[in-house]
């Protein structure tokens, strides 16, 4: 009997010793890996874009916190003044240490992935920096050639100064150390330099381009003047075929178009006077102003015809728009339901509410004179909102 008890105690001691060895091994392994991952994380912080740093710190803190809890529990279990731990307690401690190590391993894999992305971004940033330098050189040469031709290069020089300022904020060391964060700045410097070169090239060719542009503007003015005369006919069709809510926002279009057209004519006349005096930059400013006025005239005269075509189409086949919108909602619902963690947040409720709104709009057509324009605009808004929701989910927002 006593021998059985001795054997049992010996077996228990052996199991406790083995459990203690396993727990100690898990502790030492975790401690080593913590040190390694902390070093990797410090390297990662050096190449992350500033906007990505807070999320990275949160991920690291979560993994490190789990490790600290497991380590603290193990050390408390093995404190000098603590009683010898039981086998079960040692096994629980080992399991906690292994779980913390697994969390740390997942974070380490995330770090390695982000480091690979960062390395690719640094390479791209270095290439873009070279492109920006080349663009600055091209812009400088173009400005010199334009100045030699006797043209004003003030606008191009200002643009080039902005490009140089943007580029000088980016040192070669910064590109190599934090390419992710500076790529946007390098790209902006290149774009500014390319714009400076375009301005210089445009200034050099103004005497050839300005007369052609003025001739084109005069032709366009004549065409738009004729189209303004047709606005009343289009508005009459809208009033006759559809309720006021479908066209009220378009009233007054003819008056607004005439005002813009008169302003365009005045800008063209001013440009012609400037061109005759050899003031090519000022003449081109007039061309630019005239084009802006004519764009607004075009939008105004196009609107009634486009509105009429859209309203007639939905009147002839109202189901086409509703089915199009319903497909967008169904696709979004399938997307969120297929996510690994299920629909995030209240996305399912939002999609259900858009589906209900769609049905409400469809029901509102069951009257003698429906408001087709509100129907069209509301369905377009539903599609936009659903698309925005899906985009936010895809981007992790």
Sine and cosine of phi, psi and omega as CSV:
sin_phi,cos_phi,sin_psi,cos_psi,sin_omega,cos_omega
0.00,0.00,-0.76,0.65,0.02,-1.00
-0.91,0.42,-0.58,0.82,0.01,-1.00
-0.91,0.41,-0.59,0.81,0.04,-1.00
-0.90,0.44,-0.68,0.74,0.01,-1.00
-0.90,0.43,-0.63,0.77,0.01,-1.00
-0.90,0.44,-0.66,0.75,0.01,-1.00
-0.90,0.43,-0.63,0.77,0.00,-1.00
-0.90,0.44,-0.70,0.72,0.00,-1.00
-0.91,0.41,-0.60,0.80,0.01,-1.00
-0.91,0.41,-0.65,0.76,0.02,-1.00
-0.91,0.42,-0.67,0.74,0.03,-1.00
-0.89,0.45,-0.64,0.77,0.02,-1.00
-0.91,0.42,-0.66,0.75,0.01,-1.00
-0.89,0.45,-0.68,0.73,0.02,-1.00
-0.90,0.43,-0.64,0.76,0.03,-1.00
-0.90,0.43,-0.63,0.77,0.01,-1.00
-0.91,0.42,-0.67,0.74,0.02,-1.00
-0.91,0.41,-0.67,0.74,0.03,-1.00
-0.89,0.46,-0.63,0.77,0.02,-1.00
-0.90,0.43,-0.63,0.78,0.01,-1.00
-0.91,0.40,-0.66,0.75,0.01,-1.00
-0.91,0.42,-0.67,0.74,0.02,-1.00
-0.90,0.43,-0.66,0.75,0.01,-1.00
-0.90,0.43,-0.64,0.77,0.03,-1.00
-0.90,0.44,-0.68,0.73,0.03,-1.00
-0.89,0.46,-0.63,0.78,0.01,-1.00
-0.90,0.44,-0.74,0.67,-0.03,-1.00
-0.91,0.41,-0.64,0.77,0.03,-1.00
-0.89,0.45,-0.71,0.71,0.01,-1.00
-0.89,0.46,-0.66,0.75,-0.02,-1.00
-0.88,0.48,-0.68,0.73,0.01,-1.00
-0.90,0.43,-0.70,0.71,-0.05,-1.00
-0.94,0.35,-0.55,0.84,0.08,-1.00
-0.85,0.52,-0.70,0.71,-0.01,-1.00
-0.89,0.46,-0.68,0.73,-0.02,-1.00
-0.91,0.41,-0.71,0.71,-0.02,-1.00
-0.92,0.39,-0.60,0.80,0.04,-1.00
-0.87,0.49,-0.64,0.77,0.03,-1.00
-0.92,0.40,-0.67,0.74,0.04,-1.00
-0.88,0.47,-0.63,0.78,-0.02,-1.00
-0.92,0.40,-0.63,0.78,0.05,-1.00
-0.87,0.49,-0.65,0.76,0.05,-1.00
-0.90,0.43,-0.66,0.75,-0.02,-1.00
-0.89,0.46,-0.64,0.77,0.00,-1.00
-0.86,0.50,-0.46,0.89,-0.02,-1.00
-0.96,0.28,-0.28,0.96,-0.04,-1.00
-0.87,-0.49,-0.10,1.00,0.01,-1.00
-0.96,0.29,0.54,-0.84,0.17,-0.99
-0.91,0.42,0.57,-0.82,-0.04,-1.00
-0.79,0.61,-0.60,0.80,-0.04,-1.00
-0.92,0.39,-0.39,0.92,-0.05,-1.00
-1.00,0.00,-0.21,0.98,-0.09,-1.00
-0.90,0.44,-0.73,0.69,-0.03,-1.00
-0.84,0.55,-0.69,0.72,0.00,-1.00
-0.91,0.42,-0.63,0.78,0.03,-1.00
-0.90,0.44,-0.67,0.75,0.02,-1.00
-0.90,0.44,-0.64,0.77,0.01,-1.00
-0.89,0.46,-0.67,0.74,0.01,-1.00
-0.90,0.43,-0.68,0.73,0.01,-1.00
-0.91,0.42,-0.70,0.71,-0.02,-1.00
-0.88,0.48,-0.60,0.80,0.01,-1.00
-0.90,0.43,-0.73,0.69,0.00,-1.00
-0.92,0.39,-0.68,0.73,-0.01,-1.00
-0.91,0.42,-0.60,0.80,0.02,-1.00
-0.90,0.44,-0.65,0.76,0.04,-1.00
-0.90,0.43,-0.62,0.78,0.04,-1.00
-0.90,0.44,-0.70,0.72,-0.03,-1.00
-0.89,0.47,-0.64,0.77,0.02,-1.00
-0.90,0.44,-0.70,0.72,-0.02,-1.00
-0.91,0.41,-0.65,0.76,0.00,-1.00
-0.91,0.40,-0.69,0.72,-0.01,-1.00
-0.88,0.48,-0.66,0.75,0.02,-1.00
-0.91,0.42,-0.64,0.77,0.01,-1.00
-0.91,0.42,-0.71,0.71,-0.01,-1.00
-0.90,0.43,-0.61,0.79,0.03,-1.00
-0.90,0.43,-0.60,0.80,-0.01,-1.00
-0.92,0.40,-0.51,0.86,-0.06,-1.00
-0.95,-0.32,0.36,0.93,0.02,-1.00
-0.89,0.46,0.53,-0.85,-0.04,-1.00
-0.84,0.54,-0.57,0.82,-0.06,-1.00
-1.00,-0.06,0.11,0.99,-0.01,-1.00
-1.00,0.01,0.50,-0.87,0.06,-1.00
-0.92,0.39,0.38,-0.93,0.02,-1.00
-0.83,0.56,0.79,-0.61,-0.06,-1.00
-0.95,0.32,0.52,-0.85,0.04,-1.00
-0.97,0.23,0.34,-0.94,-0.01,-1.00
-0.85,0.53,-0.68,0.73,-0.04,-1.00
-0.88,0.47,-0.66,0.75,0.00,-1.00
-0.91,0.42,-0.64,0.77,0.03,-1.00
-0.91,0.41,-0.64,0.77,0.02,-1.00
-0.91,0.41,-0.64,0.77,0.05,-1.00
-0.90,0.45,-0.66,0.75,0.01,-1.00
-0.89,0.45,-0.69,0.73,0.03,-1.00
-0.88,0.48,-0.66,0.75,0.01,-1.00
-0.89,0.46,-0.66,0.76,0.03,-1.00
-0.91,0.42,-0.65,0.76,0.03,-1.00
-0.90,0.43,-0.66,0.75,0.02,-1.00
-0.91,0.41,-0.63,0.78,0.03,-1.00
-0.90,0.43,-0.66,0.76,0.04,-1.00
-0.90,0.43,-0.63,0.77,0.03,-1.00
-0.90,0.44,-0.62,0.78,0.03,-1.00
-0.90,0.44,-0.68,0.74,0.05,-1.00
-0.89,0.46,-0.64,0.77,0.02,-1.00
-0.91,0.41,-0.62,0.79,0.01,-1.00
-0.90,0.43,-0.64,0.77,0.04,-1.00
-0.89,0.45,-0.67,0.74,0.02,-1.00
-0.91,0.41,-0.62,0.78,0.02,-1.00
-0.88,0.47,-0.64,0.77,0.04,-1.00
-0.90,0.43,-0.65,0.76,0.05,-1.00
-0.88,0.48,-0.67,0.74,0.03,-1.00
-0.87,0.50,-0.70,0.71,-0.03,-1.00
-0.89,0.45,-0.64,0.77,0.03,-1.00
-0.90,0.44,-0.72,0.70,0.00,-1.00
-0.91,0.41,-0.57,0.82,0.05,-1.00
-0.90,0.44,-0.63,0.78,0.04,-1.00
-0.90,0.44,-0.68,0.73,0.05,-1.00
-0.89,0.46,-0.67,0.75,-0.02,-1.00
-0.90,0.44,-0.64,0.77,0.01,-1.00
-0.88,0.47,-0.66,0.75,0.04,-1.00
-0.90,0.43,-0.63,0.78,0.00,-1.00
-0.92,0.39,-0.62,0.78,0.03,-1.00
-0.89,0.45,-0.69,0.72,0.03,-1.00
-0.87,0.49,-0.70,0.72,0.02,-1.00
-0.90,0.44,-0.64,0.77,0.00,-1.00
-0.90,0.44,-0.64,0.77,0.02,-1.00
-0.90,0.43,-0.64,0.76,0.04,-1.00
-0.91,0.42,-0.66,0.75,0.00,-1.00
-0.92,0.40,-0.55,0.83,0.06,-1.00
-0.89,0.46,-0.64,0.77,0.07,-1.00
-0.90,0.45,-0.66,0.75,0.05,-1.00
-0.88,0.47,-0.64,0.77,0.00,-1.00
-0.90,0.43,-0.66,0.75,0.04,-1.00
-0.88,0.47,-0.67,0.75,0.02,-1.00
-0.90,0.43,-0.64,0.77,0.01,-1.00
-0.91,0.42,-0.62,0.78,0.05,-1.00
-0.89,0.46,-0.67,0.74,0.02,-1.00
-0.91,0.42,-0.68,0.74,0.03,-1.00
-0.88,0.47,-0.68,0.73,-0.01,-1.00
-0.90,0.44,-0.67,0.74,0.01,-1.00
-0.88,0.48,-0.69,0.72,0.01,-1.00
-0.90,0.43,-0.65,0.76,0.00,-1.00
-0.91,0.42,-0.64,0.77,0.01,-1.00
-0.91,0.41,-0.65,0.76,0.03,-1.00
-0.89,0.45,-0.66,0.75,0.01,-1.00
-0.91,0.41,-0.62,0.78,0.02,-1.00
-0.92,0.38,-0.67,0.75,0.03,-1.00
-0.89,0.45,-0.63,0.78,0.01,-1.00
-0.91,0.42,-0.46,0.89,0.03,-1.00
-0.99,0.13,0.04,1.00,0.05,-1.00
0.99,0.12,0.31,0.95,-0.01,-1.00
-0.99,-0.15,0.43,-0.90,0.04,-1.00
-0.96,0.28,0.75,-0.66,0.00,-1.00
-0.88,-0.48,0.34,0.94,-0.07,-1.00
-0.84,0.55,-0.76,0.65,-0.02,-1.00
-0.90,0.45,-0.66,0.75,0.00,-1.00
-0.91,0.40,-0.62,0.78,0.00,-1.00
-0.92,0.40,-0.63,0.78,0.05,-1.00
-0.89,0.45,-0.66,0.75,0.02,-1.00
-0.90,0.43,-0.65,0.76,0.01,-1.00
-0.90,0.43,-0.62,0.79,0.03,-1.00
-0.88,0.47,-0.65,0.76,0.04,-1.00
-0.91,0.42,-0.62,0.78,0.01,-1.00
-0.90,0.43,-0.69,0.73,0.01,-1.00
-0.91,0.42,-0.64,0.77,0.01,-1.00
-0.88,0.47,-0.69,0.73,0.01,-1.00
-0.89,0.45,-0.64,0.76,-0.04,-1.00
-0.95,0.30,-0.62,0.78,-0.05,-1.00
-0.92,0.39,-0.32,0.95,0.06,-1.00
-0.96,0.29,-0.17,0.99,-0.07,-1.00
-0.92,-0.39,0.96,-0.29,0.04,-1.00
-0.99,0.12,0.36,-0.93,0.04,-1.00
-0.87,0.49,-0.58,0.82,0.02,-1.00
-0.90,0.44,-0.63,0.78,-0.01,-1.00
-0.91,0.42,-0.64,0.77,0.01,-1.00
-0.89,0.46,-0.66,0.75,-0.02,-1.00
-0.96,0.29,-0.55,0.83,-0.09,-1.00
-1.00,0.08,-0.59,0.81,-0.12,-0.99
-0.64,-0.77,0.84,0.55,-0.06,-1.00
-0.84,0.54,-0.55,0.83,-0.01,-1.00
-0.86,0.51,-0.67,0.74,-0.09,-1.00
-0.98,0.19,-0.34,0.94,-0.10,-1.00
-0.96,-0.27,-0.07,1.00,-0.05,-1.00
-0.85,0.53,-0.66,0.75,-0.01,-1.00
-0.90,0.44,-0.64,0.77,0.00,-1.00
-0.92,0.38,-0.64,0.77,0.04,-1.00
-0.90,0.45,-0.69,0.72,0.02,-1.00
-0.88,0.48,-0.66,0.75,0.01,-1.00
-0.89,0.45,-0.67,0.74,0.03,-1.00
-0.88,0.48,-0.68,0.74,0.02,-1.00
-0.89,0.45,-0.69,0.72,0.01,-1.00
-0.89,0.46,-0.67,0.74,0.02,-1.00
-0.89,0.46,-0.67,0.74,0.00,-1.00
-0.91,0.42,-0.66,0.75,0.03,-1.00
-0.90,0.43,-0.61,0.79,0.06,-1.00
-0.91,0.42,-0.63,0.78,0.05,-1.00
-0.88,0.47,-0.67,0.74,0.03,-1.00
-0.89,0.45,-0.67,0.74,0.02,-1.00
-0.88,0.47,-0.68,0.74,0.01,-1.00
-0.88,0.48,-0.66,0.75,0.02,-1.00
-0.90,0.43,-0.70,0.72,0.02,-1.00
-0.89,0.46,-0.65,0.76,0.01,-1.00
-0.91,0.42,-0.66,0.75,0.00,-1.00
-0.88,0.47,-0.61,0.79,-0.04,-1.00
-0.93,0.37,-0.49,0.87,-0.08,-1.00
-0.97,-0.23,0.17,0.99,-0.03,-1.00
-0.84,0.55,-0.68,0.73,-0.02,-1.00
-0.87,0.50,-0.49,0.87,0.03,-1.00
-1.00,0.09,-0.61,0.79,-0.11,-0.99
-0.99,0.15,-0.54,0.84,-0.11,-0.99
-0.88,0.47,-0.76,0.65,0.01,-1.00
-0.86,0.51,-0.62,0.78,0.03,-1.00
-0.90,0.44,-0.67,0.74,0.00,-1.00
-0.90,0.43,-0.64,0.77,0.00,-1.00
-0.91,0.41,-0.64,0.77,0.05,-1.00
-0.89,0.46,-0.67,0.74,0.03,-1.00
-0.89,0.45,-0.63,0.78,0.01,-1.00
-0.91,0.42,-0.66,0.75,0.00,-1.00
-0.89,0.46,-0.65,0.76,0.04,-1.00
-0.90,0.44,-0.67,0.75,-0.01,-1.00
-0.91,0.41,-0.62,0.79,0.03,-1.00
-0.88,0.48,-0.69,0.72,0.01,-1.00
-0.88,0.47,-0.68,0.74,0.00,-1.00
-0.91,0.42,-0.65,0.76,-0.01,-1.00
-0.95,0.32,-0.54,0.84,0.04,-1.00
-0.88,0.47,-0.64,0.77,0.04,-1.00
-0.91,0.41,-0.67,0.74,-0.04,-1.00
-0.93,0.37,-0.53,0.85,0.06,-1.00
-0.87,0.49,-0.58,0.81,0.02,-1.00
-0.90,0.44,-0.33,0.94,0.00,-1.00
-1.00,-0.04,-0.07,1.00,-0.05,-1.00
-0.88,0.48,-0.67,0.74,-0.04,-1.00
-0.87,0.50,-0.61,0.79,0.00,-1.00
-0.91,0.42,-0.69,0.72,0.02,-1.00
-0.90,0.43,-0.67,0.75,0.02,-1.00
-0.91,0.41,-0.59,0.80,0.03,-1.00
-0.89,0.46,-0.66,0.75,0.05,-1.00
-0.88,0.47,-0.67,0.74,0.01,-1.00
-0.89,0.46,-0.71,0.70,-0.03,-1.00
-0.90,0.43,-0.61,0.79,-0.05,-1.00
-0.96,0.29,-0.57,0.82,-0.16,-0.99
-0.99,-0.14,-0.36,0.93,-0.15,-0.99
-0.68,-0.73,0.35,-0.94,-0.02,-1.00
-0.94,0.35,0.31,-0.95,-0.11,-0.99
-0.86,0.52,-0.57,0.82,-0.02,-1.00
-0.87,0.49,-0.32,0.95,-0.04,-1.00
-0.99,0.11,-0.24,0.97,-0.09,-1.00
-0.62,-0.79,-0.09,1.00,-0.07,-1.00
-0.82,0.57,-0.62,0.79,-0.04,-1.00
-0.92,0.38,-0.20,0.98,-0.02,-1.00
-0.99,-0.12,-0.10,1.00,-0.01,-1.00
-0.91,0.41,0.52,-0.85,-0.03,-1.00
0.99,0.12,0.12,0.99,-0.04,-1.00
-0.91,0.42,-0.63,0.77,-0.04,-1.00
-0.89,0.45,-0.69,0.73,0.01,-1.00
-0.89,0.45,-0.70,0.71,0.01,-1.00
-0.89,0.45,-0.62,0.78,0.00,-1.00
-0.91,0.41,-0.66,0.75,0.04,-1.00
-0.88,0.48,-0.66,0.76,0.00,-1.00
-0.88,0.47,-0.72,0.70,0.01,-1.00
-0.92,0.40,-0.61,0.79,0.00,-1.00
-0.91,0.41,-0.67,0.74,0.05,-1.00
-0.87,0.49,-0.65,0.76,0.02,-1.00
-0.91,0.42,-0.60,0.80,0.04,-1.00
-0.91,0.41,-0.67,0.74,0.03,-1.00
-0.87,0.49,-0.70,0.72,0.01,-1.00
-0.89,0.46,-0.64,0.77,0.01,-1.00
-0.91,0.41,-0.63,0.78,0.03,-1.00
-0.91,0.41,-0.69,0.72,0.01,-1.00
-0.88,0.47,-0.66,0.75,0.04,-1.00
-0.90,0.44,-0.66,0.75,0.02,-1.00
-0.89,0.45,-0.62,0.78,0.02,-1.00
-0.90,0.44,-0.66,0.75,0.03,-1.00
-0.90,0.43,-0.68,0.73,-0.01,-1.00
-0.91,0.42,-0.64,0.77,0.01,-1.00
-0.91,0.42,-0.65,0.76,0.02,-1.00
-0.88,0.47,-0.49,0.87,0.01,-1.00
-1.00,0.02,0.03,1.00,-0.01,-1.00
0.98,0.22,0.24,0.97,0.01,-1.00
-1.00,-0.01,0.97,0.22,-0.21,-0.98
-0.93,0.36,-0.61,0.79,0.02,-1.00
-0.90,0.43,-0.70,0.71,0.02,-1.00
-0.91,0.42,-0.61,0.79,0.03,-1.00
-0.89,0.46,-0.66,0.75,-0.01,-1.00
-0.93,0.36,-0.52,0.85,0.11,-0.99
-0.86,0.51,-0.65,0.76,0.04,-1.00
-0.90,0.44,-0.64,0.77,0.06,-1.00
-0.87,0.50,-0.70,0.72,-0.01,-1.00
-0.89,0.46,-0.68,0.73,0.02,-1.00
-0.90,0.44,-0.69,0.72,-0.01,-1.00
-0.88,0.48,-0.67,0.74,0.02,-1.00
-0.88,0.48,-0.65,0.76,0.01,-1.00
-0.89,0.46,-0.69,0.73,0.03,-1.00
-0.89,0.46,-0.68,0.74,-0.05,-1.00
-0.94,0.34,-0.50,0.87,0.10,-1.00
-0.89,0.46,-0.65,0.76,0.02,-1.00
-0.93,0.36,-0.59,0.81,0.08,-1.00
-0.89,0.46,-0.71,0.70,-0.01,-1.00
-0.86,0.51,-0.71,0.71,0.03,-1.00
-0.86,0.50,-0.65,0.76,-0.05,-1.00
-0.93,0.37,-0.69,0.72,-0.05,-1.00
-0.98,0.22,-0.40,0.92,0.04,-1.00
-0.97,0.23,-0.51,0.86,-0.18,-0.98
-0.84,0.54,-0.76,0.65,-0.04,-1.00
-0.88,0.47,-0.67,0.74,0.01,-1.00
-0.90,0.43,-0.67,0.74,0.03,-1.00
-0.91,0.41,-0.64,0.77,0.03,-1.00
-0.90,0.44,-0.69,0.72,-0.02,-1.00
-0.88,0.47,-0.69,0.72,0.00,-1.00
-0.90,0.44,-0.67,0.74,-0.01,-1.00
-0.91,0.41,-0.67,0.74,-0.02,-1.00
-0.93,0.38,-0.65,0.76,0.02,-1.00
-0.91,0.42,-0.62,0.79,0.00,-1.00
-0.90,0.43,-0.70,0.72,-0.03,-1.00
-0.96,0.28,-0.50,0.87,0.07,-1.00
-0.92,0.40,-0.64,0.77,-0.02,-1.00
-0.95,0.30,-0.54,0.84,-0.03,-1.00
-0.56,-0.83,0.97,0.25,-0.04,-1.00
-0.91,0.42,-0.41,0.91,-0.04,-1.00
-0.93,0.36,-0.42,0.91,-0.05,-1.00
-0.86,0.51,-0.72,0.69,-0.01,-1.00
-0.94,0.35,-0.64,0.77,-0.02,-1.00
-0.93,0.37,-0.63,0.78,0.02,-1.00
-0.93,0.37,-0.61,0.79,0.06,-1.00
-0.87,0.50,-0.70,0.71,-0.01,-1.00
-0.93,0.36,-0.63,0.78,0.00,-1.00
-0.90,0.45,-0.61,0.79,0.04,-1.00
-0.90,0.44,-0.65,0.76,0.02,-1.00
-0.88,0.48,-0.69,0.72,0.00,-1.00
-0.91,0.41,-0.70,0.71,-0.01,-1.00
-0.89,0.46,-0.67,0.74,0.03,-1.00
-0.88,0.48,-0.65,0.76,0.01,-1.00
-0.92,0.40,-0.64,0.77,0.01,-1.00
-0.90,0.43,-0.67,0.74,0.04,-1.00
-0.89,0.45,-0.61,0.79,0.00,-1.00
-0.89,0.45,-0.77,0.64,-0.08,-1.00
-0.94,0.33,-0.56,0.83,0.02,-1.00
-0.95,0.32,-0.40,0.92,-0.01,-1.00
-1.00,0.05,-0.05,1.00,0.01,-1.00
-0.93,0.37,0.53,-0.85,-0.08,-1.00
-0.84,0.54,-0.66,0.75,-0.04,-1.00
-1.00,-0.07,0.20,0.98,-0.05,-1.00
0.99,0.14,0.03,-1.00,-0.02,-1.00
-0.87,0.50,0.82,-0.57,0.00,-1.00
-0.97,0.26,0.60,-0.80,0.08,-1.00
0.82,0.58,-0.70,-0.72,0.01,-1.00
-0.97,-0.25,0.50,0.87,-0.05,-1.00
-0.87,0.49,-0.64,0.77,0.00,-1.00
-0.89,0.46,-0.67,0.74,0.02,-1.00
-0.90,0.43,-0.65,0.76,0.01,-1.00
-0.88,0.47,-0.67,0.74,0.01,-1.00
-0.92,0.39,-0.62,0.79,0.06,-1.00
-0.89,0.46,-0.63,0.77,-0.01,-1.00
-0.93,0.38,-0.59,0.81,0.04,-1.00
-0.93,0.38,-0.60,0.80,0.04,-1.00
-0.90,0.43,-0.65,0.76,0.03,-1.00
-0.91,0.41,-0.64,0.76,0.03,-1.00
-0.90,0.44,-0.63,0.77,0.05,-1.00
-0.85,0.52,-0.73,0.68,0.00,-1.00
-0.90,0.44,-0.60,0.80,0.05,-1.00
-0.87,0.49,-0.70,0.72,0.00,-1.00
-0.91,0.41,-0.62,0.78,0.05,-1.00
-0.89,0.45,-0.67,0.74,-0.01,-1.00
-0.90,0.44,-0.52,0.86,-0.03,-1.00
-0.94,0.34,-0.19,0.98,0.06,-1.00
-0.98,0.19,-0.23,0.97,-0.05,-1.00
-0.99,0.12,0.81,0.58,0.07,-1.00
-0.69,-0.72,0.30,-0.96,-0.05,-1.00
-0.85,0.53,-0.66,0.75,-0.04,-1.00
-0.76,-0.65,1.00,0.08,-0.09,-1.00
-0.94,0.35,0.42,-0.91,0.12,-0.99
-1.00,-0.01,1.00,0.06,-0.07,-1.00
-0.93,0.38,-0.49,0.87,-0.05,-1.00
-0.93,0.36,-0.68,0.73,0.07,-1.00
-0.89,0.46,-0.63,0.78,0.05,-1.00
-0.85,0.53,-0.75,0.66,-0.02,-1.00
-0.90,0.43,-0.73,0.68,-0.07,-1.00
-0.93,0.36,-0.60,0.80,0.02,-1.00
-0.92,0.39,-0.66,0.76,0.02,-1.00
-0.92,0.39,-0.60,0.80,0.07,-1.00
-0.90,0.44,-0.64,0.77,0.02,-1.00
-0.91,0.42,-0.65,0.76,0.03,-1.00
-0.87,0.50,-0.72,0.70,-0.01,-1.00
-0.88,0.47,-0.65,0.76,0.01,-1.00
-0.90,0.43,-0.71,0.70,-0.02,-1.00
-0.90,0.44,-0.66,0.76,0.02,-1.00
-0.91,0.41,-0.68,0.74,0.04,-1.00
-0.88,0.47,-0.66,0.75,0.03,-1.00
-0.89,0.45,-0.64,0.77,0.01,-1.00
-0.88,0.47,-0.72,0.70,0.01,-1.00
-0.89,0.45,-0.65,0.76,0.02,-1.00
-0.88,0.47,-0.68,0.74,0.00,-1.00
-0.89,0.46,-0.65,0.76,0.01,-1.00
-0.91,0.42,-0.68,0.73,0.01,-1.00
-0.88,0.48,-0.57,0.82,-0.03,-1.00
-1.00,0.06,0.07,1.00,0.05,-1.00
0.99,0.14,0.21,0.98,0.01,-1.00
-1.00,-0.03,0.00,0.00,0.00,0.00
